[in-house]
Amino acid sequence: MLYYSTSNHQYTVSLMQAVTKGLAPDGGLFMPDSLPRLPQAFLRNMSAMTLQEMAYAIASFALKGDVPADVLHDIIFDSLFFDIPLVTTAGGNHVLELFHGPTMAFKDVGTRFMARLLNFYRTQHPEWTTLNVLVPTSGDTGSAVANSFWHMPGVNVYVLYPRGAVNKIQKAQFASLGGNVMAIEVNGSFDDCKSLVEQAFMDAELNEAMRLTSAMSINYARIIPQMVYYFWAYAQLVKNQEDVSNLVFAVPCSNLGNLASGLMAQAMGLPVKRFVSVENQNNIFFNYVRTGVFTPKPTQYSIAPALDAGCPNNFGRIVDLLGSHENICRHIHAYSYNDNQIIDTILHTYDEEGYLLDPHSAVAYRAMAEDLQPGETGVALATAHPAKLKDMMERIIEEPVVLPAQLSRFLNGDLHVKKMNNGFTAFKQLLLSKA
Ligand SMILES: *Cc1c(COP(=O)(O)O)cnc(C)c1O
């Protein structure tokens, strides 16, 4: 199959090129030139499958032989070894818990698959020697990417994070690893970290000296496995004999990769009535849906830090999939909440239903409740475990939040952090010293 750039459909590459480059040279995002529709019989039989079996089947359809079957099988089974439970709260609301992976955020799903696919391509290209993964983060991406590549021979990971803006547990999740993971604390903002990485990709001398790869959410390899849990949720509802004829998904959105994955699942034949996109005060997509104008803005910090994006970089995929603004509005209802509304939702849901939502999941939960009509079945995507933001959550609910062993293990190690001023020259020298 070929993958075209959303900025120029004539420019096409192989899956290997799409995944190793991340972004097309014209700045476009890669999309498959065809998306097969899954047979009806497959949809009917899904409820009998395990998550791994379903993921392997869907990825095989979506990739149409681009990855050898035995390789794809290993990649999928190794990536998705954890559960994705669909829970029903005391109030009868469905929550898909995407946070049971190694770093307890939904990004594990996409980054583990991407890391293993990139590693397959690396083993096919001995001339690359080392693959260098550059990742700017405000928390979740850095930890998921670093853990996905940790201990992989021939891969170095550079995580750039803004000083003072990443919480203790998230920082420990990448800075305590050591080995092939380098944590770089930048004296600047998240947007500065992003800009340093972008400059690195455009620097001819650096790209000559070393093989650089982006692990950002624009990478098509992250989209493929993220389609799977939409099918998985559907299958769990069928198993529970719920009505799936009017299915609505609410998605906490930042760079819109998760939402784009859901739309792709729908394009492959998953019967979804509508998606609900939910942002925090960085409400670029919400404003686009309201006005038809897409206007990026500087990032504002919030209590849902993984939603702090001022320029949602998968927007091009959504336009490519749905076309006009009118059609986008038909498929997606958009919401946006400020910090006080997020806190209210966490408190209300905890008090009334005994279910503790993290701030990211809370926006989806609230929008689901506001948007759902009688006769519809809603699923809110929960994207992070509440203990990831332990201190903040404890301030909100005024009760201790237990840290699962999966997270506390990160706090036992020493942190290895390289401090750097916000300047491209220093970053470039650091990278070249490792080449
Ligand atoms: C990254 C992230 C999101 C946003 O996902 P996008 O694909 O960027 O829209 C939501 N919640 C959490 C916890 C995340 O880490």
PDBQT file of the ligand as one rigid body, heavy atoms in Angstrom, charges set to zero:
ROOT
HETATM    1  C1  LIG A 501      -1.796  12.613  24.824  1.00  0.00    +0.000 C 
HETATM    2  C2  LIG A 501      -2.958  12.509  25.712  1.00  0.00    +0.000 A 
HETATM    3  C3  LIG A 501      -4.233  12.926  25.315  1.00  0.00    +0.000 A 
HETATM    4  C4  LIG A 501      -4.498  13.557  23.968  1.00  0.00    +0.000 C 
HETATM    5  O1  LIG A 501      -4.378  12.688  22.879  1.00  0.00    +0.000 OA
HETATM    6  P1  LIG A 501      -4.226  13.262  21.396  1.00  0.00    +0.000 P 
HETATM    7  O2  LIG A 501      -4.115  12.076  20.552  1.00  0.00    +0.000 OA
HETATM    8  O3  LIG A 501      -2.988  14.120  21.394  1.00  0.00    +0.000 OA
HETATM    9  O4  LIG A 501      -5.431  14.091  21.114  1.00  0.00    +0.000 OA
HETATM   10  C5  LIG A 501      -5.284  12.787  26.201  1.00  0.00    +0.000 A 
HETATM   11  N1  LIG A 501      -5.089  12.299  27.444  1.00  0.00    +0.000 NA
HETATM   12  C6  LIG A 501      -3.885  11.891  27.873  1.00  0.00    +0.000 A 
HETATM   13  C7  LIG A 501      -3.738  11.390  29.254  1.00  0.00    +0.000 C 
HETATM   14  C8  LIG A 501      -2.776  11.963  27.022  1.00  0.00    +0.000 A 
HETATM   15  O5  LIG A 501      -1.578  11.564  27.469  1.00  0.00    +0.000 OA
ENDROOT
TORSDOF 0
